[in-house]
Amino acid sequence: MQVIWVASIFAERMKVLGTETAFEVLAKAKALERQGKNIVHLEIGEPDFDTPKHIKDAAVKALYAGYTHYVPAAGIQELREAIAEDVAKSRKIEVSPEEVVVAPGAKPIIFLAILACVNPGEEVLYPNPGFPIYESVINFVGAKPVPLPLEEEKDFGLDHEYVKERITKKTKMIIINSPENPTGGVLTREDLKLIADCVSDRDNVLVFSDEVYSRIIYEGEHESIASFPGMKDETIILDGFSKTYAMTGWRLGYGVMRKDLAQKITQLMINSNSCTCAFAQMAGVEALKGPQDSVKEMVAEFKKRREIIVSGLNSIKGITCKKPCGAFYVFPNITGTGMKSQELSDYLLNKAGVAVLPGTAFGAYGEGYLRLSFANSVENIKKALNRISEAIETL
Ligand SMILES: Cc1ncc(COP(=O)(O)O)c(C=O)c1O
């Protein structure tokens, strides 16, 4: 008998690459809309506000001023300077422009930093439930993902004993995200100190601090682990323009890290993207240096919606919901409905016309939860709450 061996066209590593379910649910919701169904979109993680006019004007001006060609791989000097100044002020640390790498969105910095720093077999601690790209890229480079469960009883903060037990000789990187996607949790000073203490007595362990929601915070001020004594050089700060300035489609983000790391990430940028869109970078300069009123207004509006969605969810049978401290997501506990996360999110999409994400889209510890974005109008949020309530009543 002849044995037919069919080799896969794809590299082995593709088998372990994950995804971001939000885009898949969006596609399903859009397909239902094409069939004439009305859907309320609470699945996608982006502000429903338009990019402020003065930022758009800066991009148009830059286009006509000739920012239409290649620019340095690590970013236009003007933007690197503006970022260095902004991060120095907000994190109360010294930052030089050479420590800034600009990228097409914040996401590529996650990919490139893990690619540049983590070897196969090394361990990376990361929040779970958490932004799914962390686990996906850790797996992709052949490293071992070590989940740090974020529990509702601890306000989605860290279990300190658990963290200490998970740090081994093989630990290469610890990823934290505050304010957090999907829980809206904010790490406490004690949480950050714990991570700083774990890293300070170890060589070659980096903290990757995803701070893309740092400006979307409802109580108190954002605190970065990079501000802790001795931590600046051990930390890669991730931030960007997508969430703060409602610029998700512009693809503009950045990492702040010590120079040797910045050079390696820049080399990866040269190998992958060449550089980030030039006129978008000039809009970034205006975003950071221009008026910040739009950010304040957006956060004030999110705060109002947070009250509505949290109290609405808490009045639905089988659902309980904590008030998130930052970002624009709620992460309600749905165990009282008797349904699994995936099952309930499918049910809500198909039956109630409300697109939400199952907690499990953010890792195994997200079972028993849903993620709803409140980056949608009050009218749509109320409509979604009514629909969810009715659909659950008829279960
Ligand atoms: C925690 C977190 N990090 C990074 C990103 C990526 O941001 P960007 O759109 O700028 O690539 C997101 C986007 O949803 C996020 O939630």
PDBQT file of the ligand as one rigid body, heavy atoms in Angstrom, charges set to zero:
ROOT
HETATM    1  C1  LIG A 401      -4.499  45.310  27.250  1.00  0.00    +0.000 C 
HETATM    2  C2  LIG A 401      -4.290  45.705  25.844  1.00  0.00    +0.000 A 
HETATM    3  N1  LIG A 401      -3.046  45.850  25.374  1.00  0.00    +0.000 NA
HETATM    4  C3  LIG A 401      -2.800  46.191  24.096  1.00  0.00    +0.000 A 
HETATM    5  C4  LIG A 401      -3.835  46.415  23.220  1.00  0.00    +0.000 A 
HETATM    6  C5  LIG A 401      -3.511  46.748  21.776  1.00  0.00    +0.000 C 
HETATM    7  O1  LIG A 401      -3.717  48.093  21.484  1.00  0.00    +0.000 OA
HETATM    8  P1  LIG A 401      -3.495  48.645  19.996  1.00  0.00    +0.000 P 
HETATM    9  O2  LIG A 401      -4.837  48.715  19.365  1.00  0.00    +0.000 OA
HETATM   10  O3  LIG A 401      -2.888  50.012  20.178  1.00  0.00    +0.000 OA
HETATM   11  O4  LIG A 401      -2.576  47.737  19.288  1.00  0.00    +0.000 OA
HETATM   12  C6  LIG A 401      -5.158  46.263  23.661  1.00  0.00    +0.000 A 
HETATM   13  C7  LIG A 401      -6.277  46.432  22.709  1.00  0.00    +0.000 C 
HETATM   14  O5  LIG A 401      -7.389  46.025  22.926  1.00  0.00    +0.000 OA
HETATM   15  C8  LIG A 401      -5.391  45.910  25.006  1.00  0.00    +0.000 A 
HETATM   16  O6  LIG A 401      -6.636  45.751  25.483  1.00  0.00    +0.000 OA
ENDROOT
TORSDOF 0
